[in-house]
């Protein structure tokens, strides 16, 4: 078991969180691997067009990994969450 896997598992146990009812928002696709394996909904947050992208080159160029790991991709986290809230209301 990797450090990341152990950390997620410890967090779920400590706070009584069911990963199937949780979401992970991340700007680097590889950081979605463990949450996805644990059953979390995964969202890749990317910069808006024209916005500075502070990710490392290898983190922003792996579209295949992002497509495999992210349930959704957004460049507008606030709008994404507002739409989700409206859908759940």
Secondary structure as the mmCIF struct_conf table of DSSP 4:
data_model
#
loop_
_struct_conf.conf_type_id
_struct_conf.id
_struct_conf.beg_label_comp_id
_struct_conf.beg_label_asym_id
_struct_conf.beg_label_seq_id
_struct_conf.end_label_comp_id
_struct_conf.end_label_asym_id
_struct_conf.end_label_seq_id
HELX_RH_AL_P HELX_RH_AL_P1 UNK A 3 UNK A 15
TURN_TY1_P TURN_TY1_P1 UNK A 16 UNK A 16
HELX_RH_3T_P HELX_RH_3T_P1 UNK A 19 UNK A 21
STRN STRN1 UNK A 23 UNK A 26
BEND BEND1 UNK A 27 UNK A 28
HELX_RH_3T_P HELX_RH_3T_P2 UNK A 29 UNK A 32
HELX_RH_AL_P HELX_RH_AL_P2 UNK A 33 UNK A 37
TURN_TY1_P TURN_TY1_P2 UNK A 38 UNK A 39
STRN STRN2 UNK A 41 UNK A 45
HELX_LH_PP_P HELX_LH_PP_P1 UNK A 47 UNK A 48
TURN_TY1_P TURN_TY1_P3 UNK A 49 UNK A 50
BEND BEND2 UNK A 51 UNK A 51
BEND BEND3 UNK A 55 UNK A 55
HELX_RH_AL_P HELX_RH_AL_P3 UNK A 57 UNK A 60
BEND BEND4 UNK A 61 UNK A 61
HELX_RH_AL_P HELX_RH_AL_P4 UNK A 63 UNK A 69
BEND BEND5 UNK A 71 UNK A 71
STRN STRN3 UNK A 72 UNK A 74
BEND BEND6 UNK A 75 UNK A 75
HELX_RH_AL_P HELX_RH_AL_P5 UNK A 77 UNK A 88
#
